[in-house]
Amino acid sequence: MKMSLMPTRKKLESINDQKRYKTTNCFSTGTFILPGSKKKQKTKKENTRKKIIFGAEVAKVLGCDIGYVDKELVFGVLLNISKLSEHDIESFRAQGQIYIENVINKSKC
């Protein structure tokens, strides 16, 4: 079976298009990546990594394993943030900053 070197998601109609859209073979996944999509792929990976870390930090603050985070409670609190006064927001931010500096940043060292 002959394998095509052209991306399957986009049909290139002419020789000029084929030259313009040179592909990179990603041997580990067997897919082809168009120029510019490598950056998107890297950004998506970085965003996913940040979400995973944030989820772990939430679990750490709640003092439990990530599998036992009370999602309903967390979402309920988040949904009420818009109802906080400016004073409450400033107070919570200050508490959060102290926690980040004392717990999270120290654990990275």
Phi, psi and omega per residue, in radians:
M1 nan 2.174 -3.113
K2 -1.490 2.292 -3.112
M3 -1.741 2.256 3.141
S4 -1.380 2.482 3.107
L5 -1.576 0.041 3.131
M6 -1.567 2.572 3.122
P7 -1.140 2.472 -3.103
T8 -1.378 -0.418 -3.095
R9 -1.328 -0.364 -3.064
K10 -2.352 2.079 3.097
K11 -1.502 2.233 3.129
L12 -1.737 2.135 -2.954
E13 -1.499 -0.528 -3.076
S14 -2.253 2.923 3.113
I15 -1.054 -0.681 3.130
N16 -1.076 -0.717 3.098
D17 -1.110 -0.712 -3.136
Q18 -1.083 -0.678 3.124
K19 -1.232 -0.676 -3.101
R20 -1.187 -0.641 -3.093
Y21 -1.861 1.096 3.092
K22 -1.121 2.402 -3.085
T23 -1.828 2.755 3.058
T24 -2.012 2.205 3.136
N25 -1.432 2.209 3.075
C26 -1.751 1.662 -2.989
F27 -1.114 -0.557 -3.086
S28 -1.170 -0.572 -3.113
T29 -1.882 -0.220 -3.125
G30 1.287 0.330 3.140
T31 -1.912 2.919 3.106
F32 -2.005 2.422 -3.053
I33 -2.044 2.218 3.060
L34 -1.353 2.605 3.093
P35 -0.963 2.456 -3.121
G36 1.662 -0.519 3.141
S37 -1.399 -0.299 3.059
K38 -1.087 -0.721 3.138
K39 -1.134 -0.739 3.108
K40 -1.092 -0.725 -3.134
Q41 -1.114 -0.730 3.129
K42 -1.156 -0.727 3.115
T43 -1.100 -0.742 3.137
K44 -1.106 -0.737 3.101
K45 -1.081 -0.753 -3.132
E46 -1.129 -0.734 3.106
N47 -1.107 -0.718 3.104
T48 -1.105 -0.736 3.112
R49 -1.066 -0.761 3.137
K50 -1.120 -0.662 3.124
K51 -1.144 -0.717 3.133
I52 -1.113 -0.778 3.132
I53 -1.109 -0.754 3.141
F54 -1.075 -0.738 3.099
G55 -1.061 -0.704 3.105
A56 -1.156 -0.658 3.113
E57 -1.172 -0.662 3.088
V58 -1.080 -0.797 3.123
A59 -1.074 -0.675 3.137
K60 -1.115 -0.760 3.127
V61 -1.098 -0.691 -3.134
L62 -1.365 -0.153 3.080
G63 1.270 0.613 3.132
C64 -2.517 2.981 3.064
D65 -1.243 2.631 -3.080
I66 -1.029 -0.495 3.107
G67 -1.252 -0.240 -3.089
Y68 -1.961 0.243 3.104
V69 -1.150 2.295 3.100
D70 -1.378 1.552 -3.054
K71 -1.064 -0.682 -3.126
E72 -1.049 -0.766 3.121
L73 -1.125 -0.803 -3.127
V74 -1.069 -0.817 3.131
F75 -1.149 -0.650 3.103
G76 -1.064 -0.745 3.096
V77 -1.129 -0.799 -3.117
L78 -1.085 -0.646 3.139
L79 -1.165 -0.343 -3.121
N80 -1.728 0.051 3.138
I81 -1.036 -0.669 -3.102
S82 -1.131 -0.293 -3.133
K83 -1.560 -0.085 -3.119
L84 -1.288 2.611 3.055
S85 -1.378 2.851 3.104
E86 -1.012 -0.699 3.138
H87 -1.090 -0.774 3.119
D88 -1.103 -0.721 3.126
I89 -1.064 -0.807 3.114
E90 -1.080 -0.721 3.141
S91 -1.121 -0.806 3.126
F92 -1.136 -0.669 3.099
R93 -1.097 -0.754 3.136
A94 -1.085 -0.774 3.110
Q95 -1.089 -0.731 3.123
G96 -1.110 -0.735 3.125
Q97 -1.099 -0.727 3.102
I98 -1.085 -0.757 3.124
Y99 -1.094 -0.774 3.129
I100 -1.039 -0.815 -3.108
E101 -1.162 -0.735 -3.031
N102 -1.492 -0.535 -3.055
V103 -1.915 -0.994 -3.025
I104 -1.219 -0.873 -3.118
N105 -1.157 -0.567 3.100
K106 -1.233 -0.549 3.138
S107 -1.293 -0.332 3.114
K108 -1.371 -0.353 -3.101
C109 -1.306 nan nan
